[in-house]
């Protein structure tokens, strides 16, 4: 025999005190007085905020692309240096083997020593030139990236100021008012020391190239 049970619905009333109502009203007033609410109610400030946020996103993308480009250039320079060292190792191995198995006198030394040296210098000069061009490109991209980072920081500060001030923010203010941030870490001093530090790889390759030319003469006429 089925038993039926009466389901009773109980409604619990939560008493709302005056203090609770005041807290709710103050919270609503605080939300309405918030700068972001003021910006959402002002078409000019809202449009400016959206434009600046879009520029922030574009700056971030460009900086990310330049960082990837720097990584690519570093990899290319590394591979060129490896080719430079591998070429000299292979070149001197062949040179040593060929002249060790041949009879050489003073006449053949005077006649043949410049041939391997010219081959070595031509290949070395081409490699050093390519490395130097890659280094120039690297520092150009690096300088552009640092400039965009500084501009991105200036834009971010203006966006934060707009969010804090709300409708009281001056719409005529420009984030890039012709003044660029100057940082002592980014500022470049074009002197001999800084150039040597920037193009240290080129200086090292030129030194190795000079030593290789002397070694060609020595190994040919030894």
C-alpha positions in Angstrom: 0.0 0.0 0.0 1.5 3.3 -1.2 1.9 5.9 1.4 1.6 9.4 0.4 3.6 12.0 2.1 2.7 15.6 2.2 5.5 17.8 1.0 5.6 21.0 2.9 7.4 24.0 1.5 9.0 26.3 4.0 9.8 29.9 3.1 12.6 31.3 5.1 12.6 35.1 5.3 15.9 36.7 5.9 15.5 39.9 7.8 17.2 42.9 6.3 18.4 45.4 8.8 18.9 49.1 8.1 22.7 48.6 8.4 22.6 46.0 5.8 20.6 48.3 3.4 23.1 51.1 4.0 26.0 48.7 3.1 24.3 47.7 -0.1 23.5 51.3 -1.0 27.1 52.4 -0.3 28.5 49.6 -2.4 26.2 50.6 -5.3 27.3 54.2 -5.0 30.9 53.1 -4.9 30.5 51.1 -8.1 28.7 54.1 -9.7 31.5 56.5 -8.7 34.2 54.1 -9.8 36.4 55.6 -12.6 35.8 52.7 -14.9 32.0 53.3 -14.6 32.6 57.0 -15.4 34.7 56.0 -18.5 31.9 53.6 -19.7 29.4 56.4 -19.5 31.6 58.9 -21.4 31.9 58.0 -25.1 35.1 60.1 -25.6 36.9 58.5 -22.7 35.8 55.0 -23.6 36.9 55.5 -27.2 40.3 56.8 -26.0 40.7 53.8 -23.6 40.0 51.3 -26.4 42.4 53.1 -28.8 45.2 53.1 -26.3 44.6 49.5 -25.3 44.7 48.5 -29.0 48.0 50.4 -29.3 49.3 48.6 -26.2 48.5 45.3 -27.9 50.2 46.3 -31.1 53.3 47.3 -29.2 53.4 44.0 -27.5 53.1 42.1 -30.8 55.9 44.2 -32.4 58.2 43.7 -29.4 57.6 40.0 -29.5 58.4 39.9 -33.2 61.6 41.8 -32.7 62.6 39.4 -29.9 62.1 36.5 -32.2 64.1 38.3 -34.9 67.0 38.8 -32.5 67.0 35.1 -31.7 67.1 34.3 -35.4 70.0 36.7 -36.0 72.0 35.3 -33.0 71.5 31.8 -34.4 72.7 32.9 -37.9 75.8 34.6 -36.4 76.6 31.4 -34.4 76.4 29.2 -37.5 78.6 31.6 -39.5 81.2 31.5 -36.7 81.0 27.7 -36.7 81.5 27.6 -40.5 84.5 30.0 -40.1 86.2 27.7 -37.6 85.3 24.5 -39.5 86.6 25.9 -42.8 90.0 26.8 -41.2 90.3 23.4 -39.6 89.5 21.7 -42.9 91.7 24.1 -44.9 94.8 23.7 -42.7 94.4 19.9 -42.6 94.5 19.8 -46.4 97.3 22.3 -46.6 99.4 20.5 -44.1 98.8 17.1 -45.8 99.6 18.3 -49.3 102.8 20.2 -48.4 104.0 17.4 -46.2 103.8 14.8 -49.0 105.5 17.2 -51.5 109.1 18.2 -51.8 109.4 21.9 -51.4 112.3 24.2 -51.9 112.8 27.9 -51.7 111.7 28.4 -55.3 108.4 26.5 -54.9 107.8 28.3 -51.6 108.1 31.7 -53.3 106.0 30.5 -56.2 103.1 28.8 -54.3 102.8 30.2 -50.9 100.4 33.0 -51.9 97.8 30.7 -53.6 96.5 29.1 -50.3 96.7 32.4 -48.6 94.6 34.1 -51.2 92.0 31.3 -51.0 92.0 31.6 -47.2 91.7 35.4 -47.2 88.9 35.5 -49.7 86.8 32.9 -47.8 87.6 34.5 -44.5 86.8 38.0 -45.7 83.4 36.9 -47.1 82.5 35.2 -43.8 83.6 38.2 -41.7 81.6 40.5 -43.9 78.5 38.5 -43.5 79.0 38.3 -39.7 79.5 42.0 -39.5 76.3 42.7 -41.5 74.4 40.4 -39.2 75.8 42.2 -36.2 74.8 45.6 -37.6 71.3 44.3 -38.2 71.1 42.8 -34.7 71.9 46.2 -33.1 69.5 48.0 -35.3 66.7 45.7 -34.4 67.7 45.8 -30.7 67.6 49.6 -30.7 64.2 49.6 -32.3 63.0 47.1 -29.7 64.3 49.2 -26.8 62.6 52.4 -28.3 59.3 50.6 -28.6 59.6 49.3 -25.1 60.1 52.8 -23.8 57.1 54.0 -25.8 55.0 51.1 -24.5 55.9 52.0 -20.9 54.8 55.6 -21.5 51.5 54.5 -23.1 50.9 52.1 -20.2 51.3 54.9 -17.6 48.8 57.0 -19.5 46.3 54.1 -19.6 46.7 53.7 -15.9 46.2 57.4 -15.3 43.0 57.3 -17.4 41.7 54.4 -15.5 42.4 56.1 -12.2 41.0 59.6 -13.1 38.0 58.4 -15.1 35.9 61.2 -16.6 38.2 63.9 -15.2 41.0 62.8 -17.4 42.0 65.4 -20.0 41.2 64.0 -23.5 43.6 66.4 -25.2 46.5 64.7 -23.5 48.8 62.7 -25.7 50.7 59.7 -24.4 53.6 60.5 -26.7 53.9 64.2 -26.3 57.2 64.4 -28.2 59.1 63.4 -25.1 60.8 60.0 -25.1 61.9 58.2 -22.0 65.6 58.3 -21.6 67.3 55.5 -19.8 71.0 55.5 -19.0 71.0 51.7 -19.7 69.6 52.2 -23.2 71.5 55.4 -24.1 74.4 54.5 -26.4 77.7 56.2 -26.2 79.4 56.0 -29.5 83.1 55.6 -28.5 85.8 53.2 -29.3 85.1 51.0 -26.3 81.4 50.6 -26.9 82.0 49.8 -30.6 84.5 47.2 -29.7 82.1 45.6 -27.2 79.3 45.6 -29.8 81.4 44.2 -32.6 83.7 42.0 -30.5 82.9 39.0 -32.7 84.1 40.8 -35.8 87.3 41.9 -34.1 87.9 38.3 -33.1 87.3 36.9 -36.6 89.6 39.5 -38.1 92.4 38.5 -35.6 91.9 34.9 -36.5 92.0 35.7 -40.2 95.3 37.5 -39.8 96.8 34.6 -37.8 95.6 32.2 -40.5 97.4 34.2 -43.2 100.6 34.1 -41.3 100.1 30.3 -40.7 99.6 29.7 -44.4 103.0 31.3 -45.2 104.7 29.4 -42.4 103.2 26.0 -43.3 103.9 26.4 -47.0 107.6 27.4 -46.5 108.4 25.3 -43.5 
